[in-house]
Amino acid sequence: MDFTLHDEYIVMVTLPTDSKRIEMGIHQKNGSFATWEAADGEYQQEHYFSDRNSATEDLCSRTLDELRLKKQIQEKEKGRGR
């Protein structure tokens, strides 16, 4: 089975948005969790957790924030007649 890695984290979940991917992984050695944003081969805004539930909540929250931002932009553009 092939795994995608980021640093020493095995990527467990990837949620794509228009501009980036929000990912969650588990550390290969200590079992901790992390979430991060990935775009254009760059990884940023890494958050670290000791439990899976907190990491999952952060993953979902980040993804929803991106989707809400997209919706706001679309509504502004629609209001301008684009």
N, CA, C and O atoms as a GROMACS GRO file, in nm:
protein
  328
    1MET      N    1   0.084  -0.118   0.000
    1MET     CA    2   0.000   0.000   0.000
    1MET      C    3   0.089   0.124   0.000
    1MET      O    4   0.184   0.132   0.077
    2ASP      N    5   0.058   0.221  -0.086
    2ASP     CA    6   0.135   0.344  -0.094
    2ASP      C    7   0.079   0.448   0.002
    2ASP      O    8  -0.042   0.459   0.020
    3PHE      N    9   0.169   0.524   0.064
    3PHE     CA   10   0.130   0.630   0.154
    3PHE      C   11   0.191   0.760   0.105
    3PHE      O   12   0.302   0.762   0.052
    4THR      N   13   0.118   0.867   0.124
    4THR     CA   14   0.172   1.000   0.099
    4THR      C   15   0.226   1.051   0.232
    4THR      O   16   0.161   1.039   0.336
    5LEU      N   17   0.344   1.108   0.227
    5LEU     CA   18   0.408   1.160   0.348
    5LEU      C   19   0.428   1.310   0.339
    5LEU      O   20   0.451   1.365   0.231
    6HIS      N   21   0.418   1.374   0.454
    6HIS     CA   22   0.458   1.514   0.471
    6HIS      C   23   0.541   1.516   0.598
    6HIS      O   24   0.491   1.486   0.706
    7ASP      N   25   0.668   1.551   0.584
    7ASP     CA   26   0.763   1.538   0.694
    7ASP      C   27   0.756   1.393   0.743
    7ASP      O   28   0.778   1.302   0.664
    8GLU      N   29   0.727   1.371   0.869
    8GLU     CA   30   0.717   1.234   0.920
    8GLU      C   31   0.572   1.194   0.945
    8GLU      O   32   0.544   1.102   1.022
    9TYR      N   33   0.480   1.263   0.879
    9TYR     CA   34   0.338   1.235   0.894
    9TYR      C   35   0.284   1.159   0.773
    9TYR      O   36   0.312   1.194   0.658
   10ILE      N   37   0.208   1.055   0.800
   10ILE     CA   38   0.137   0.982   0.695
   10ILE      C   39   0.006   1.055   0.673
   10ILE      O   40  -0.073   1.072   0.767
   11VAL      N   41  -0.018   1.099   0.550
   11VAL     CA   42  -0.140   1.172   0.518
   11VAL      C   43  -0.258   1.075   0.524
   11VAL      O   44  -0.262   0.975   0.452
   12MET      N   45  -0.354   1.107   0.611
   12MET     CA   46  -0.472   1.022   0.629
   12MET      C   47  -0.592   1.074   0.551
   12MET      O   48  -0.672   0.996   0.498
   13VAL      N   49  -0.604   1.207   0.543
   13VAL     CA   50  -0.720   1.269   0.479
   13VAL      C   51  -0.672   1.392   0.401
   13VAL      O   52  -0.591   1.470   0.450
   14THR      N   53  -0.724   1.408   0.281
   14THR     CA   54  -0.701   1.528   0.201
   14THR      C   55  -0.836   1.580   0.154
   14THR      O   56  -0.912   1.509   0.090
   15LEU      N   57  -0.863   1.706   0.187
   15LEU     CA   58  -0.987   1.770   0.144
   15LEU      C   59  -0.949   1.886   0.052
   15LEU      O   60  -0.896   1.987   0.098
   16PRO      N   61  -0.975   1.872  -0.078
   16PRO     CA   62  -0.939   1.979  -0.171
   16PRO      C   63  -1.040   2.093  -0.172
   16PRO      O   64  -1.161   2.071  -0.160
   17THR      N   65  -0.989   2.214  -0.185
   17THR     CA   66  -1.071   2.331  -0.210
   17THR      C   67  -1.022   2.389  -0.343
   17THR      O   68  -0.934   2.330  -0.406
   18ASP      N   69  -1.077   2.500  -0.385
   18ASP     CA   70  -1.035   2.557  -0.513
   18ASP      C   71  -0.888   2.599  -0.514
   18ASP      O   72  -0.817   2.580  -0.613
   19SER      N   73  -0.843   2.656  -0.402
   19SER     CA   74  -0.710   2.714  -0.401
   19SER      C   75  -0.603   2.632  -0.329
   19SER      O   76  -0.484   2.660  -0.343
   20LYS      N   77  -0.645   2.532  -0.252
   20LYS     CA   78  -0.547   2.456  -0.174
   20LYS      C   79  -0.606   2.323  -0.131
   20LYS      O   80  -0.722   2.292  -0.160
   21ARG      N   81  -0.524   2.246  -0.063
   21ARG     CA   82  -0.570   2.121  -0.001
   21ARG      C   83  -0.551   2.136   0.150
   21ARG      O   84  -0.451   2.190   0.196
   22ILE      N   85  -0.648   2.086   0.224
   22ILE     CA   86  -0.637   2.080   0.369
   22ILE      C   87  -0.613   1.933   0.402
   22ILE      O   88  -0.691   1.846   0.361
   23GLU      N   89  -0.506   1.904   0.476
   23GLU     CA   90  -0.470   1.764   0.501
   23GLU      C   91  -0.452   1.737   0.650
   23GLU      O   92  -0.423   1.827   0.728
   24MET      N   93  -0.472   1.610   0.685
   24MET     CA   94  -0.448   1.564   0.822
   24MET      C   95  -0.362   1.439   0.815
   24MET      O   96  -0.381   1.354   0.728
   25GLY      N   97  -0.267   1.430   0.906
   25GLY     CA   98  -0.181   1.314   0.908
   25GLY      C   99  -0.151   1.267   1.049
   25GLY      O  100  -0.176   1.337   1.147
   26ILE      N  101  -0.096   1.147   1.056
   26ILE     CA  102  -0.054   1.088   1.183
   26ILE      C  103   0.097   1.067   1.177
   26ILE      O  104   0.150   1.019   1.077
   27HIS      N  105   0.164   1.102   1.285
   27HIS     CA  106   0.310   1.088   1.291
   27HIS      C  107   0.347   0.940   1.292
   27HIS      O  108   0.287   0.860   1.363
   28GLN      N  109   0.447   0.905   1.212
   28GLN     CA  110   0.487   0.765   1.197
   28GLN      C  111   0.539   0.703   1.327
   28GLN      O  112   0.524   0.583   1.348
   29LYS      N  113   0.600   0.784   1.413
   29LYS     CA  114   0.665   0.728   1.531
   29LYS      C  115   0.587   0.749   1.660
   29LYS      O  116   0.574   0.655   1.739
   30ASN      N  117   0.536   0.870   1.682
   30ASN     CA  118   0.476   0.896   1.813
   30ASN      C  119   0.323   0.896   1.812
   30ASN      O  120   0.262   0.910   1.918
   31GLY      N  121   0.261   0.882   1.697
   31GLY     CA  122   0.115   0.872   1.691
   31GLY      C  123   0.040   1.002   1.711
   31GLY      O  124  -0.082   1.002   1.724
   32SER      N  125   0.112   1.116   1.712
   32SER     CA  126   0.043   1.244   1.723
   32SER      C  127  -0.018   1.279   1.587
   32SER      O  128   0.009   1.213   1.486
   33PHE      N  129  -0.100   1.382   1.585
   33PHE     CA  130  -0.170   1.421   1.464
   33PHE      C  131  -0.135   1.564   1.427
   33PHE      O  132  -0.093   1.643   1.512
   34ALA      N  133  -0.153   1.597   1.299
   34ALA     CA  134  -0.132   1.734   1.254
   34ALA      C  135  -0.224   1.762   1.137
   34ALA      O  136  -0.266   1.671   1.065
   35THR      N  137  -0.255   1.890   1.120
   35THR     CA  138  -0.326   1.936   1.001
   35THR      C  139  -0.240   2.046   0.939
   35THR      O  140  -0.161   2.110   1.007
   36TRP      N  141  -0.258   2.066   0.808
   36TRP     CA  142  -0.184   2.170   0.739
   36TRP      C  143  -0.254   2.203   0.609
   36TRP      O  144  -0.342   2.130   0.564
   37GLU      N  145  -0.214   2.314   0.552
   37GLU     CA  146  -0.265   2.357   0.422
   37GLU      C  147  -0.154   2.338   0.320
   37GLU      O  148  -0.037   2.365   0.348
   38ALA      N  149  -0.190   2.292   0.203
   38ALA     CA  150  -0.092   2.270   0.096
   38ALA      C  151  -0.142   2.336  -0.032
   38ALA      O  152  -0.258   2.320  -0.072
   39ALA      N  153  -0.052   2.409  -0.096
   39ALA     CA  154  -0.083   2.473  -0.224
   39ALA      C  155   0.046   2.493  -0.301
   39ALA      O  156   0.146   2.540  -0.246
   40ASP      N  157   0.042   2.459  -0.426
   40ASP     CA  158   0.159   2.478  -0.514
   40ASP      C  159   0.287   2.417  -0.456
   40ASP      O  160   0.394   2.475  -0.469
   41GLY      N  161   0.274   2.301  -0.393
   41GLY     CA  162   0.390   2.232  -0.339
   41GLY      C  163   0.443   2.288  -0.208
   41GLY      O  164   0.543   2.240  -0.156
   42GLU      N  165   0.376   2.389  -0.155
   42GLU     CA  166   0.416   2.451  -0.029
   42GLU      C  167   0.321   2.407   0.082
   42GLU      O  168   0.200   2.397   0.062
   43TYR      N  169   0.378   2.381   0.199
   43TYR     CA  170   0.299   2.344   0.316
   43TYR      C  171   0.307   2.457   0.416
   43TYR      O  172   0.414   2.512   0.441
   44GLN      N  173   0.192   2.492   0.474
   44GLN     CA  174   0.190   2.605   0.567
   44GLN      C  175   0.082   2.586   0.672
   44GLN      O  176  -0.005   2.500   0.661
   45GLN      N  177   0.090   2.668   0.774
   45GLN     CA  178  -0.007   2.672   0.884
   45GLN      C  179  -0.031   2.533   0.943
   45GLN      O  180  -0.144   2.484   0.946
   46GLU      N  181   0.074   2.473   0.990
   46GLU     CA  182   0.064   2.341   1.051
   46GLU      C  183   0.013   2.354   1.194
   46GLU      O  184   0.061   2.438   1.270
   47HIS      N  185  -0.083   2.272   1.229
   47HIS     CA  186  -0.136   2.265   1.366
   47HIS      C  187  -0.114   2.124   1.417
   47HIS      O  188  -0.132   2.027   1.343
   48TYR      N  189  -0.074   2.111   1.543
   48TYR     CA  190  -0.039   1.980   1.600
   48TYR      C  191  -0.134   1.942   1.713
   48TYR      O  192  -0.179   2.027   1.790
   49PHE      N  193  -0.164   1.811   1.723
   49PHE     CA  194  -0.262   1.761   1.821
   49PHE      C  195  -0.216   1.628   1.878
   49PHE      O  196  -0.144   1.552   1.814
   50SER      N  197  -0.259   1.603   2.000
   50SER     CA  198  -0.228   1.474   2.062
   50SER      C  199  -0.339   1.372   2.038
   50SER      O  200  -0.319   1.252   2.059
   51ASP      N  201  -0.457   1.419   1.993
   51ASP     CA  202  -0.567   1.325   1.971
   51ASP      C  203  -0.633   1.346   1.835
   51ASP      O  204  -0.633   1.456   1.780
   52ARG      N  205  -0.688   1.240   1.784
   52ARG     CA  206  -0.746   1.239   1.649
   52ARG      C  207  -0.871   1.327   1.640
   52ARG      O  208  -0.891   1.394   1.538
   53ASN      N  209  -0.954   1.328   1.743
   53ASN     CA  210  -1.077   1.406   1.736
   53ASN      C  211  -1.049   1.555   1.720
   53ASN      O  212  -1.115   1.623   1.641
   54SER      N  213  -0.952   1.607   1.794
   54SER     CA  214  -0.917   1.749   1.782
   54SER      C  215  -0.862   1.781   1.644
   54SER      O  216  -0.894   1.884   1.586
   55ALA      N  217  -0.780   1.692   1.591
   55ALA     CA  218  -0.725   1.712   1.457
   55ALA      C  219  -0.836   1.708   1.352
   55ALA      O  220  -0.836   1.788   1.259
   56THR      N  221  -0.930   1.617   1.367
   56THR     CA  222  -1.041   1.606   1.272
   56THR      C  223  -1.127   1.732   1.277
   56THR      O  224  -1.171   1.782   1.173
   57GLU      N  225  -1.152   1.781   1.395
   57GLU     CA  226  -1.229   1.905   1.410
   57GLU      C  227  -1.158   2.021   1.341
   57GLU      O  228  -1.223   2.101   1.272
   58ASP      N  229  -1.027   2.032   1.359
   58ASP     CA  230  -0.950   2.138   1.294
   58ASP      C  231  -0.953   2.123   1.142
   58ASP      O  232  -0.968   2.222   1.071
   59LEU      N  233  -0.938   2.002   1.092
   59LEU     CA  234  -0.944   1.975   0.948
   59LEU      C  235  -1.076   2.024   0.891
   59LEU      O  236  -1.079   2.094   0.790
   60CYS      N  237  -1.185   1.988   0.955
   60CYS     CA  238  -1.318   2.026   0.907
   60CYS      C  239  -1.339   2.177   0.917
   60CYS      O  240  -1.394   2.238   0.826
   61SER      N  241  -1.294   2.237   1.026
   61SER     CA  242  -1.308   2.380   1.045
   61SER      C  243  -1.232   2.459   0.938
   61SER      O  244  -1.285   2.555   0.882
   62ARG      N  245  -1.110   2.417   0.910
   62ARG     CA  246  -1.031   2.484   0.806
   62ARG      C  247  -1.098   2.474   0.670
   62ARG      O  248  -1.102   2.571   0.594
   63THR      N  249  -1.150   2.356   0.640
   63THR     CA  250  -1.214   2.334   0.510
   63THR      C  251  -1.340   2.420   0.499
   63THR      O  252  -1.363   2.482   0.396
   64LEU      N  253  -1.421   2.423   0.604
   64LEU     CA  254  -1.542   2.505   0.603
   64LEU      C  255  -1.507   2.653   0.589
   64LEU      O  256  -1.578   2.726   0.519
   65ASP      N  257  -1.402   2.698   0.654
   65ASP     CA  258  -1.359   2.837   0.640
   65ASP      C  259  -1.326   2.870   0.494
   65ASP      O  260  -1.364   2.976   0.444
   66GLU      N  261  -1.258   2.780   0.427
   66GLU     CA  262  -1.225   2.802   0.285
   66GLU      C  263  -1.351   2.808   0.200
   66GLU      O  264  -1.363   2.893   0.112
   67LEU      N  265  -1.446   2.718   0.226
   67LEU     CA  266  -1.570   2.715   0.149
   67LEU      C  267  -1.654   2.841   0.175
   67LEU      O  268  -1.715   2.894   0.082
   68ARG      N  269  -1.656   2.887   0.298
   68ARG     CA  270  -1.729   3.011   0.331
   68ARG      C  271  -1.666   3.131   0.262
   68ARG      O  272  -1.737   3.218   0.211
   69LEU      N  273  -1.534   3.136   0.261
   69LEU     CA  274  -1.464   3.245   0.192
   69LEU      C  275  -1.498   3.245   0.044
   69LEU      O  276  -1.525   3.350  -0.014
   70LYS      N  277  -1.497   3.128  -0.018
   70LYS     CA  278  -1.532   3.118  -0.159
   70LYS      C  279  -1.674   3.168  -0.183
   70LYS      O  280  -1.699   3.241  -0.279
   71LYS      N  281  -1.766   3.131  -0.097
   71LYS     CA  282  -1.905   3.173  -0.111
   71LYS      C  283  -1.917   3.325  -0.099
   71LYS      O  284  -1.991   3.387  -0.176
   72GLN      N  285  -1.845   3.386  -0.004
   72GLN     CA  286  -1.847   3.531   0.012
   72GLN      C  287  -1.796   3.601  -0.113
   72GLN      O  288  -1.854   3.699  -0.158
   73ILE      N  289  -1.688   3.549  -0.170
   73ILE     CA  290  -1.632   3.608  -0.292
   73ILE      C  291  -1.731   3.597  -0.406
   73ILE      O  292  -1.750   3.693  -0.481
   74GLN      N  293  -1.795   3.481  -0.420
   74GLN     CA  294  -1.893   3.462  -0.527
   74GLN      C  295  -2.012   3.557  -0.510
   74GLN      O  296  -2.062   3.612  -0.608
   75GLU      N  297  -2.056   3.575  -0.387
   75GLU     CA  298  -2.169   3.667  -0.363
   75GLU      C  299  -2.133   3.811  -0.394
   75GLU      O  300  -2.215   3.885  -0.448
   76LYS      N  301  -2.009   3.853  -0.360
   76LYS     CA  302  -1.965   3.988  -0.394
   76LYS      C  303  -1.959   4.008  -0.544
   76LYS      O  304  -2.004   4.110  -0.596
   77GLU      N  305  -1.903   3.908  -0.614
   77GLU     CA  306  -1.893   3.917  -0.760
   77GLU      C  307  -2.030   3.919  -0.824
   77GLU      O  308  -2.053   3.991  -0.920
   78LYS      N  309  -2.122   3.840  -0.771
   78LYS     CA  310  -2.258   3.837  -0.822
   78LYS      C  311  -2.325   3.973  -0.803
   78LYS      O  312  -2.399   4.019  -0.890
   79GLY      N  313  -2.300   4.036  -0.688
   79GLY     CA  314  -2.355   4.169  -0.660
   79GLY      C  315  -2.300   4.276  -0.752
   79GLY      O  316  -2.365   4.377  -0.775
   80ARG      N  317  -2.181   4.255  -0.803
   80ARG     CA  318  -2.119   4.350  -0.897
   80ARG      C  319  -2.159   4.322  -1.041
   80ARG      O  320  -2.120   4.394  -1.133
   81GLY      N  321  -2.238   4.215  -1.060
   81GLY     CA  322  -2.285   4.183  -1.195
   81GLY      C  323  -2.188   4.103  -1.278
   81GLY      O  324  -2.194   4.107  -1.401
   82ARG      N  325  -2.098   4.032  -1.213
   82ARG     CA  326  -2.000   3.949  -1.287
   82ARG      C  327  -2.054   3.815  -1.317
   82ARG      O  328  -1.985   3.733  -1.378
   0.00000   0.00000   0.00000
